Amino acid sequence: MLLDLLHLLTTPAPRVQRRLGYLRDSIWLMSRARRCRRAWAPHLEASQAVMRAAIAATERRDTAVVLGSGLLLDVPLADLAAAFRRVVLVDAVHLAPARRAIRALPNVEMLTADLSGAMALMTGAARDLDLRLPPVCAEPGTGLVISANLLSQLPIRPVERLEASRRPFGPWTPEDGDAFGRRIVEGHLDALAGLTARVCLVTDLDETEEDREGQVHARHDLLYGVSLGSPERAWTWELAPFGETARHRCLIHRVAGFSDWRP
Ligand SMILES: C[S@@+](CC[C@H](N)C(=O)[O-])C[C@H]1O[C@@H](n2cnc3c(N)ncnc32)[C@H](O)[C@@H]1O
């Protein structure tokens, strides 16, 4: 708790990210990752394996970009730094462990950006979603762009905020929650599809809430009905083992990995 407070006070993050709750979310994720280290290990290894396959198959070795780099738990950072002249890590928030991890890697840099295209809309600074990726993704030297367990996260805060709000965000009204979430998911995929670089996509697809007998009590589609086709690799991620959110319930996510994603 004290450690979380320290991160909240000392992390350099833009005011918008603080105000909209992105900094708090990252700190909360870091705490959960620490508590669930053992349960998460197979998922983190599987994610890294897909990214390593993408690195090995990429011919253009100038720049690699990681979207949703976060705490770098599922990102094979050393492999990327060894394989590419330059590695750019993009996230809404970069916490201290990630900042420390790149200190000894002079070819790795961090970029703070909103990848949902919704932050400016939420604060009233834009009239609609702006679904562009950072320009580095489309630079001629960029050979690999990895979307690292990011896609399902992009709509969470914006949809929550729109649904809780009594005023519209640009053309979106509080009743449009699902359509808004779907547009954010589609927007990220459309932007990835427009790149000439190889795209590696790792994302969770849905969440089930199960009891100790394996009975499913709830299921949520995390991608708002958007289908990705057959993944190269698929696995489950025990996001919240028994006791994490409820004594007799666990949360399981299905995850898909594509080392060479195309629409
Ligand atoms: C499940 S985590 C990904 C884990 C990360 N790849 C790692 O290895 O730690 C999702 C990440 O998406 C980031 N994120 C969520 N919404 C974002 C947004 N609108 N723009 C940029 N990053 C965002 C979060 O800050 C978080 O780091």
The ligand as an SDF file (V2000), in Angstrom:
LIG
                    3D

 27 29  0  0  0  0  0  0  0  0999 V2000
   -1.9870   -5.9070  -19.4970 C   0  0  0  0  0  0  0  0  0  0  0  0
   -0.8710   -4.5570  -19.5770 S   0  0  0  0  0  0  0  0  0  0  0  0
    0.3170   -5.1180  -20.7430 C   0  0  0  0  0  0  0  0  0  0  0  0
    1.4260   -5.7730  -20.0630 C   0  0  0  0  0  0  0  0  0  0  0  0
    2.7800   -5.3420  -20.5300 C   0  0  0  0  0  0  0  0  0  0  0  0
    2.9910   -5.7130  -21.9090 N   0  0  0  0  0  0  0  0  0  0  0  0
    3.8240   -5.9290  -19.6230 C   0  0  0  0  0  0  0  0  0  0  0  0
    4.6400   -6.7380  -20.0830 O   0  0  0  0  0  0  0  0  0  0  0  0
    3.8540   -5.5740  -18.4460 O   0  0  0  0  0  0  0  0  0  0  0  0
   -1.6810   -3.3440  -20.5410 C   0  0  0  0  0  0  0  0  0  0  0  0
   -0.8670   -2.0950  -20.7570 C   0  0  0  0  0  0  0  0  0  0  0  0
   -1.6310   -1.2530  -21.6020 O   0  0  0  0  0  0  0  0  0  0  0  0
   -1.3910    0.0670  -21.2010 C   0  0  0  0  0  0  0  0  0  0  0  0
   -2.4810    0.9070  -21.6870 N   0  0  0  0  0  0  0  0  0  0  0  0
   -3.8030    0.8280  -21.3630 C   0  0  0  0  0  0  0  0  0  0  0  0
   -4.4800    1.7930  -22.0170 N   0  0  0  0  0  0  0  0  0  0  0  0
   -3.5730    2.4830  -22.7540 C   0  0  0  0  0  0  0  0  0  0  0  0
   -3.6750    3.5790  -23.6340 C   0  0  0  0  0  0  0  0  0  0  0  0
   -4.8390    4.1940  -23.8620 N   0  0  0  0  0  0  0  0  0  0  0  0
   -2.5530    4.0230  -24.2410 N   0  0  0  0  0  0  0  0  0  0  0  0
   -1.3510    3.4280  -24.0030 C   0  0  0  0  0  0  0  0  0  0  0  0
   -1.2010    2.3650  -23.1900 N   0  0  0  0  0  0  0  0  0  0  0  0
   -2.3030    1.9030  -22.5630 C   0  0  0  0  0  0  0  0  0  0  0  0
   -1.3340   -0.0010  -19.6970 C   0  0  0  0  0  0  0  0  0  0  0  0
   -0.6720    1.1320  -19.1630 O   0  0  0  0  0  0  0  0  0  0  0  0
   -0.5880   -1.3230  -19.4860 C   0  0  0  0  0  0  0  0  0  0  0  0
    0.7890   -1.1120  -19.3660 O   0  0  0  0  0  0  0  0  0  0  0  0
  1  2  1  0
  2  3  1  0
  2 10  1  0
  3  4  1  0
  4  5  1  0
  5  6  1  0
  5  7  1  0
  7  8  2  0
  7  9  1  0
 10 11  1  0
 11 12  1  0
 11 26  1  0
 12 13  1  0
 13 14  1  0
 13 24  1  0
 14 15  1  0
 14 23  1  0
 15 16  2  0
 16 17  1  0
 17 18  1  0
 17 23  2  0
 18 19  1  0
 18 20  2  0
 20 21  1  0
 21 22  2  0
 22 23  1  0
 24 25  1  0
 24 26  1  0
 26 27  1  0
M  CHG  2   2   1   9  -1
M  END
$$$$
